[in-house]
Amino acid sequence: VVAEGETFWNPAAAQTAVADILTANPDIDAIVTSDQGLQGAVLAIGDSGAAVGDYLLVGYGGSQWALDAISEGIVYSDVIMAPATTGRLGMEAMIAALRDGTDMGDVDPFADFPNNGVMTPDTVDQFTGEWPG
């Protein structure tokens, strides 16, 4: 880890943080952050005059933005978060418990995702973004 910056899940905050990081660490070649952090990082990289392709960008969130950015070759990979799937499975478990006392036990919202929930250029077409980004 060369540097850390706070993005507060906010692309504008991330843009400022990444701009500062790139200024202080011109040899940096990878950025790992939330999807919103990557959105700000892409802007900061563009503002610096560098090419986005000069950096390995890895995110977490699994947003539609990340899915599109991987498809376009901007982001290398993204670890999916599944808020819609998690909410749906939780509601299904609650309804089953209320209706007939069924205990569904532990439910893994990531169990059915391909590639252990990691989107890459080879697997991105197997995913659906669960939130805009």
N, C-alpha and C positions, 0 to 999 in steps of 0.2 A: 504494500500500500504506500503510494507516494504522497497522496494528498486525500483529504476528506473535505466535503462541503455539504452544507445543509440545504436541501431543496424544498423542504416542507411540502412535498408532493405538488409543487408548483413550477411550471415551466419557466416563468419569469425569474423566480428565485434561482432556479437551476442555471439559467443562462448567465446570471451574474456570478454565481459560484464557480461555474466551469470556466468562464472567462478569466477569473482570478487564478484558478488552478493552472490553466494553460499558460498564463503570463509567468507564473512562478516556476512552472515545470515544463519548459518547452520540449523536452524529450519524451513526454508522456505518450503512450501509444494505445492505451486501453481505458475505457470508461465503463464502469459498472454502476448502475443506479436504477431507480424506478423508471417506469415508462415516461412519466412527466419529467423526470430528471433528464432522460435521453432527449426529449423534445427540446428542452432548454440547451442541452449540450450540442445538439445539431445546429441550433441558432448561433451559439457561441463559437463553434468551429467555423461556421460560415463567416461570422463577423471578424474572425482572426485572419481570414484570407487563406486558411488551410482547406484542404479537401476532406470531406467527411470520410472518404475511403482511406485516409491516412490513419484512422483510428479503428480499433476493434471495439464496437459498441455492444454491450450486453445489458439486458434489462430484466426487470421482473414486473409482472402485472398482467401480461396477456391481453392487453387492450387491443382494440381494433387498430389503433394507431401503430402499435408495435407489429401486429400482423402485417399491415401494409408496408411498414418500413423494412421488415425482413424480406417481404416479397420483392421490394424495389432495390434490395441490396444495400440499404443504408445501415441497418442493424443486423448483427450477425445472429444473435439468439436472444430468447426471452423466456423466462420461467413463468408459466401461466399461474395466475391467481384466478379463482373461479367463483366470483361472488354470486352470480345467478345460479350456478349449479349447487353451491353450498347452501344457499337459501332454499332452493327447491327441495333438496334432499332433507334438510332440517324440517321443513314444513310437512313433507311426506311422512317422516318419522313421527312428528307430533300428531298428525291426523290419525295415523295407524294406532298410536298409543291411546288417543282419546276415543276412537271408535270401538276398538275391541281389545285394548290392553296389550297390543303387540309391542314387544320390546325389540327394536331393530338393532340394538347394540351400537357399537362403533360403526359409523358410516364414513368411508373415505371418499371425499368428493373428487379426488384425483385418480381413483382406481381405473376409470375407463378412458383416461386421456392417453393418446399415443405418446410414445417416446418419453414416458414418465413425466409428461407435462412440460417438456422443453421444446419450444418452437425453434427450428433451425431452417435454413433454406431448403433442406430436404424434406422437412415435415410440416412446414407452415400451412400447406394446403389441406392438412388434416384437422385444422383448428378453426374455431369461430371466436372472434373477439366478444367477450361478454360485457364489455363496457367501452365507451368511445375512446377514452385515453386522456 
